[in-house]
Amino acid sequence: MEVEALRKDMVAAMKAKDKVTKEAISSVIAAVKKTAIDEGCRDDISSELVDRVILKELKTVKEQIDTCPESRDELRKEYQARYDVISRYAPKQMDAAEVEAYLKETFAELLATKNKGQIMKAVMGSLKGKADGKVINQVVTRLCS
């Protein structure tokens, strides 16, 4: 995902008077800019950085939904709407079957050791941003047992 595509969608949301979409995209753009400044690449924002920030924002909103009290239904709906908007921009994540196939193909020798710590250390670097850490952990645990 490119920052310019996010900006164009935000402008389109403003023109359509879609407040929820505009605010969600605006928060993602702000987070991207902040991360870019922190990492020292203010002018040259890579699509990898944008994808990483989108996934982080998605995770944050998911946590907000999960921790929202049952009595605050309007707030929960607001968080859910924001989650739905941000999830449209998130890169596709690998599911458990895809992760398992990748691990068996790429890390077959390491899997044979059954050393979960070593496997996780090697795998997390190559699958960062492509699959959820929880899914990777579950697959590695199942393969090591």
KETI-133721 format. One line per 2 residues: their letters; for each residue z, y, x of N, C-alpha, C. Coordinates in Angstrom, 1 decimal, decimal comma. Example, Ala and Ser with C-alpha at 12.3 -4.5 7.8 and 13.67 -1.06 7.14 Angstrom:
// residues 2
AS	7,8:-5,7:13,2:7,8:-4,5:12,3:7,8:-3,3:13,2 ~ 7,1:-2,2:12,8:7,1:-1,1:13,7:7,9:0,0:12,9;
//
This chain:
// residues 145
ME	0,0:-1,2:0,9:0,0:0,0:0,0:0,0:1,2:0,9 ~ -0,8:2,2:0,5:-0,9:3,4:1,3:-0,1:4,5:0,6;
VE	0,4:5,5:1,3:1,1:6,6:0,8:0,2:7,4:-0,2 ~ -1,0:7,6:0,2:-1,9:8,4:-0,6:-2,2:7,8:-2,0;
AL	-2,2:6,5:-2,0:-2,4:5,8:-3,3:-1,2:6,1:-4,2 ~ 0,0:6,0:-3,6:1,2:6,4:-4,4:1,2:7,8:-4,9;
RK	0,8:8,7:-4,0:0,7:10,1:-4,4:-0,3:10,3:-5,6 ~ -1,4:9,7:-5,5:-2,4:9,8:-6,6:-1,9:9,3:-7,9;
DM	-1,2:8,1:-7,8:-0,6:7,6:-9,0:0,5:8,5:-9,6 ~ 1,3:9,1:-8,7:2,3:10,1:-9,1:1,7:11,3:-9,8;
VA	0,6:11,8:-9,3:-0,1:12,9:-9,9:-0,6:12,5:-11,3 ~ -1,2:11,3:-11,4:-1,7:10,8:-12,6:-0,6:10,6:-13,7;
AM	0,6:10,2:-13,2:1,8:10,0:-14,1:2,2:11,4:-14,6 ~ 2,2:12,4:-13,7:2,6:13,8:-14,1:1,6:14,3:-15,2;
KA	0,3:14,1:-14,9:-0,7:14,6:-15,9:-0,5:13,9:-17,2 ~ -0,1:12,6:-17,2:0,1:11,8:-18,4:1,4:12,1:-19,1;
KD	2,2:12,9:-18,4:3,6:13,2:-18,8:4,5:11,9:-18,9 ~ 4,2:11,0:-18,0:5,0:9,7:-17,9:6,2:9,9:-17,0;
KV	7,3:10,3:-17,5:8,4:10,7:-16,7:9,0:9,5:-15,9 ~ 9,1:8,4:-16,5:9,7:7,2:-15,8:8,8:6,8:-14,6;
TK	7,5:6,7:-14,8:6,6:6,3:-13,7:6,7:7,4:-12,6 ~ 6,6:8,6:-13,0:6,6:9,7:-12,0:7,9:9,7:-11,2;
EA	9,0:9,5:-11,8:10,3:9,5:-11,1:10,4:8,3:-10,1 ~ 10,0:7,1:-10,6:10,0:5,9:-9,8:9,2:6,0:-8,6;
IS	7,9:6,5:-8,7:7,0:6,7:-7,6:7,5:7,7:-6,7 ~ 8,0:8,8:-7,2:8,6:9,9:-6,4:9,7:9,4:-5,5;
SV	10,6:8,6:-6,1:11,7:8,1:-5,3:11,2:7,2:-4,1 ~ 10,2:6,4:-4,4:9,6:5,5:-3,4:8,9:6,4:-2,3;
IA	8,2:7,4:-2,7:7,6:8,3:-1,7:8,6:9,0:-0,8 ~ 9,7:9,5:-1,5:10,8:10,1:-0,7:11,4:9,1:0,3;
AV	11,6:7,9:-0,1:12,2:6,9:0,8:11,2:6,5:1,9 ~ 9,9:6,5:1,6:8,9:6,3:2,7:9,0:7,4:3,7;
KK	9,0:8,6:3,2:9,0:9,8:4,1:10,3:9,7:5,0 ~ 11,4:9,5:4,4:12,7:9,4:5,1:12,6:8,3:6,2;
TA	12,1:7,2:5,8:12,1:6,1:6,8:11,1:6,4:7,9 ~ 10,0:7,0:7,6:9,0:7,4:8,6:9,6:8,4:9,6;
ID	10,3:9,4:9,1:11,0:10,3:10,0:12,0:9,7:10,8 ~ 12,8:8,8:10,2:13,8:8,0:11,0:13,2:7,2:12,1;
EG	12,0:6,6:11,9:11,4:5,8:12,8:10,4:6,6:13,8 ~ 10,3:7,9:13,6:9,5:8,7:14,4:8,0:8,6:14,2;
CR	7,6:8,3:13,1:6,1:8,2:12,8:5,8:9,0:11,6 ~ 6,3:10,3:11,6:6,2:11,2:10,4:4,7:11,4:9,9;
DD	3,8:11,5:10,9:2,4:11,9:10,5:1,6:10,6:10,3 ~ 1,9:9,5:10,9:1,1:8,3:10,9:1,9:7,2:10,2;
IS	1,9:7,2:8,9:2,7:6,2:8,1:1,9:5,0:7,8 ~ 2,3:3,9:8,4:1,5:2,6:8,2:1,7:2,0:6,9;
SE	0,8:1,2:6,4:0,9:0,5:5,1:2,0:-0,5:5,2 ~ 2,3:-1,1:6,4:3,4:-2,0:6,6:4,7:-1,4:6,3;
LV	4,9:-0,1:6,8:6,1:0,6:6,6:6,3:0,9:5,1 ~ 5,2:1,3:4,4:5,3:1,6:3,0:5,7:0,3:2,2;
DR	5,1:-0,8:2,6:5,4:-2,1:1,9:6,9:-2,5:2,1 ~ 7,3:-2,3:3,3:8,7:-2,6:3,6:9,7:-1,7:2,8;
VI	9,4:-0,4:2,7:10,2:0,5:1,9:10,2:0,1:0,4 ~ 9,0:-0,2:-0,1:8,8:-0,6:-1,5:9,7:-1,8:-1,8;
LK	9,7:-2,8:-0,9:10,5:-4,0:-1,1:12,0:-3,7:-1,1 ~ 12,4:-2,8:-0,2:13,8:-2,3:-0,1:14,2:-1,6:-1,4;
EL	13,3:-0,7:-1,9:13,6:0,0:-3,1:13,7:-1,0:-4,3 ~ 12,8:-1,9:-4,3:12,8:-2,9:-5,4:14,1:-3,7:-5,4;
KT	14,6:-4,1:-4,2:15,9:-4,8:-4,1:17,0:-4,0:-4,5 ~ 17,0:-2,7:-4,2:18,1:-1,8:-4,6:18,1:-1,6:-6,1;
VK	17,0:-1,5:-6,8:16,9:-1,3:-8,2:17,4:-2,6:-8,9 ~ 17,0:-3,8:-8,3:17,4:-5,1:-8,8:18,9:-5,2:-8,8;
EQ	19,5:-4,7:-7,7:21,0:-4,8:-7,6:21,6:-3,9:-8,6 ~ 21,0:-2,7:-8,9:21,5:-1,8:-9,9:21,5:-2,5:-11,3;
ID	20,4:-3,2:-11,6:20,3:-3,9:-12,9:21,4:-4,9:-13,0 ~ 21,6:-5,7:-11,9:22,5:-6,8:-11,9:24,0:-6,3:-12,0;
TC	24,3:-5,1:-11,4:25,7:-4,6:-11,5:26,0:-3,7:-12,6 ~ 25,0:-3,4:-13,4:25,1:-2,5:-14,5:26,0:-3,1:-15,6;
PE	27,0:-2,5:-16,1:27,9:-3,1:-17,1:27,1:-3,3:-18,4 ~ 27,5:-4,4:-19,1:26,8:-4,8:-20,4:26,8:-3,6:-21,4;
SR	27,9:-2,8:-21,4:28,1:-1,8:-22,4:27,1:-0,6:-22,2 ~ 26,5:-0,5:-21,0:25,6:0,6:-20,7:24,2:0,2:-20,8;
DE	23,8:-0,2:-22,1:22,5:-0,7:-22,3:21,4:0,3:-22,0 ~ 21,6:1,6:-22,3:20,6:2,6:-22,1:20,3:2,8:-20,6;
LR	21,4:2,7:-19,8:21,2:2,7:-18,3:20,5:1,5:-17,8 ~ 20,8:0,4:-18,3:20,2:-0,9:-17,9:18,7:-0,8:-18,2;
KE	18,3:-0,3:-19,4:16,9:-0,1:-19,7:16,2:0,8:-18,8 ~ 16,9:1,9:-18,4:16,3:2,8:-17,4:16,0:2,2:-16,1;
YQ	17,0:1,4:-15,6:16,8:0,7:-14,3:15,7:-0,3:-14,4 ~ 15,6:-1,0:-15,6:14,6:-2,0:-15,8:13,2:-1,4:-15,8;
AR	13,1:-0,3:-16,4:11,8:0,4:-16,4:11,4:0,9:-15,0 ~ 12,3:1,3:-14,3:12,1:1,7:-12,9:11,7:0,5:-12,0;
YD	12,4:-0,6:-12,3:12,0:-1,8:-11,6:10,6:-2,3:-11,9 ~ 10,2:-2,2:-13,1:8,9:-2,6:-13,6:7,8:-1,7:-12,9;
VI	8,1:-0,4:-12,8:7,1:0,4:-12,1:7,0:0,1:-10,6 ~ 8,1:0,0:-9,9:8,1:-0,3:-8,5:7,5:-1,6:-8,2;
SR	7,7:-2,6:-9,0:7,2:-4,0:-8,8:5,7:-4,0:-8,8 ~ 5,1:-3,1:-9,5:3,6:-3,0:-9,5:3,0:-2,7:-8,1;
YA	3,8:-2,1:-7,3:3,3:-1,7:-6,0:3,8:-2,6:-4,9 ~ 4,7:-3,5:-5,2:5,3:-4,4:-4,2:4,2:-5,4:-3,8;
PK	4,2:-5,7:-2,5:3,3:-6,8:-2,0:3,7:-8,1:-2,6 ~ 2,7:-9,0:-2,8:3,0:-10,3:-3,3:3,9:-11,1:-2,3;
QM	4,9:-11,7:-2,8:5,8:-12,5:-2,0:5,4:-14,0:-2,1 ~ 5,7:-14,7:-1,1:5,4:-16,2:-1,1:6,5:-16,8:-1,9;
DA	6,2:-17,9:-2,6:7,2:-18,6:-3,4:7,7:-19,8:-2,5 ~ 8,6:-20,6:-3,0:9,3:-21,6:-2,2:8,2:-22,7:-1,7;
AE	7,3:-23,0:-2,5:6,3:-24,0:-2,1:5,4:-23,5:-1,0 ~ 5,0:-22,2:-1,1:4,2:-21,6:0,0:5,0:-21,5:1,3;
VE	6,3:-21,2:1,2:7,1:-21,0:2,4:7,3:-22,4:3,0 ~ 7,5:-23,4:2,2:7,7:-24,8:2,7:6,4:-25,3:3,4;
AY	5,3:-25,0:2,8:4,0:-25,4:3,5:3,8:-24,7:4,8 ~ 4,1:-23,4:4,8:4,0:-22,6:6,0:4,9:-23,1:7,1;
LK	6,1:-23,4:6,7:7,1:-23,9:7,7:6,7:-25,2:8,3 ~ 6,2:-26,1:7,5:5,8:-27,5:7,9:4,6:-27,4:8,8;
ET	3,7:-26,4:8,5:2,5:-26,3:9,3:2,8:-25,6:10,7 ~ 3,5:-24,5:10,6:3,7:-23,7:11,8:4,9:-24,0:12,7;
FA	6,0:-24,5:12,0:7,2:-24,7:12,8:7,6:-26,2:12,7 ~ 6,7:-27,1:12,8:7,0:-28,5:12,6:7,9:-29,0:13,7;
EL	7,7:-28,6:15,0:8,5:-29,1:16,1:10,0:-28,6:15,9 ~ 10,1:-27,3:15,5:11,4:-26,7:15,4:12,1:-27,3:14,2;
LA	11,4:-27,7:13,1:12,1:-28,3:12,0:12,6:-29,7:12,3 ~ 12,0:-30,4:13,3:12,5:-31,7:13,7:13,8:-31,6:14,3;
TK	14,2:-30,5:14,9:15,5:-30,3:15,5:16,7:-30,3:14,5 ~ 16,3:-29,9:13,3:17,3:-29,8:12,2:18,4:-28,7:12,5;
NK	18,1:-27,8:13,5:19,0:-26,7:13,8:18,7:-25,5:13,0 ~ 19,5:-25,3:11,9:19,1:-24,3:10,9:19,2:-22,9:11,5;
GQ	20,1:-22,6:12,4:20,2:-21,3:13,0:18,9:-20,9:13,8 ~ 18,5:-21,9:14,6:17,3:-21,7:15,4:16,1:-21,5:14,5;
IM	16,0:-22,3:13,5:14,8:-22,3:12,6:14,8:-20,9:11,9 ~ 15,9:-20,5:11,4:16,0:-19,2:10,7:15,6:-18,1:11,6;
KA	16,1:-18,1:12,8:15,8:-17,0:13,8:14,3:-16,9:14,0 ~ 13,7:-18,0:14,2:12,2:-18,1:14,5:11,4:-17,7:13,3;
VM	11,8:-18,2:12,1:11,0:-18,0:10,9:11,1:-16,6:10,3 ~ 12,3:-16,0:10,3:12,5:-14,7:9,7:11,6:-13,6:10,3;
GS	11,4:-13,7:11,6:10,5:-12,7:12,2:9,1:-12,8:11,7 ~ 8,6:-14,0:11,5:7,2:-14,2:11,1:7,0:-14,0:9,6;
LK	8,0:-14,2:8,8:7,8:-14,1:7,4:8,4:-12,8:6,8 ~ 8,9:-11,9:7,7:9,5:-10,7:7,2:8,5:-9,9:6,4;
GK	8,9:-9,6:5,1:8,1:-8,8:4,3:7,1:-9,7:3,5 ~ 7,0:-10,9:3,8:6,0:-11,8:3,1:6,7:-12,7:2,1;
AD	8,0:-13,0:2,4:8,8:-13,9:1,5:10,3:-13,4:1,5 ~ 10,9:-13,6:0,4:12,3:-13,2:0,3:13,2:-14,0:1,2;
GK	14,2:-13,4:1,8:15,1:-14,1:2,7:15,9:-15,2:2,0 ~ 16,2:-15,0:0,8:17,0:-16,1:0,1:16,1:-17,3:-0,1;
VI	14,9:-17,1:-0,5:13,9:-18,2:-0,7:13,8:-19,0:0,6 ~ 13,6:-18,2:1,7:13,4:-18,9:3,1:14,6:-19,7:3,4;
NQ	15,8:-19,1:3,2:17,1:-19,8:3,5:17,2:-21,1:2,7 ~ 16,9:-21,0:1,4:17,0:-22,2:0,6:16,0:-23,3:1,0;
VV	14,8:-22,9:1,4:13,8:-23,9:1,9:14,3:-24,5:3,2 ~ 14,7:-23,7:4,1:15,2:-24,2:5,4:16,4:-25,1:5,2;
TR	17,3:-24,8:4,4:18,5:-25,6:4,1:18,0:-27,0:3,6 ~ 17,1:-27,0:2,6:16,6:-28,2:2,0:15,9:-29,1:3,1;
LC	15,1:-28,4:4,0:14,4:-29,2:5,0:15,3:-29,7:6,1 ~ 16,4:-29,1:6,3:17,4:-29,5:7,4:18,3:-30,6:6,9;
S	18,4:-30,8:5,6:19,4:-31,8:5,1:18,8:-33,2:5,0;
//
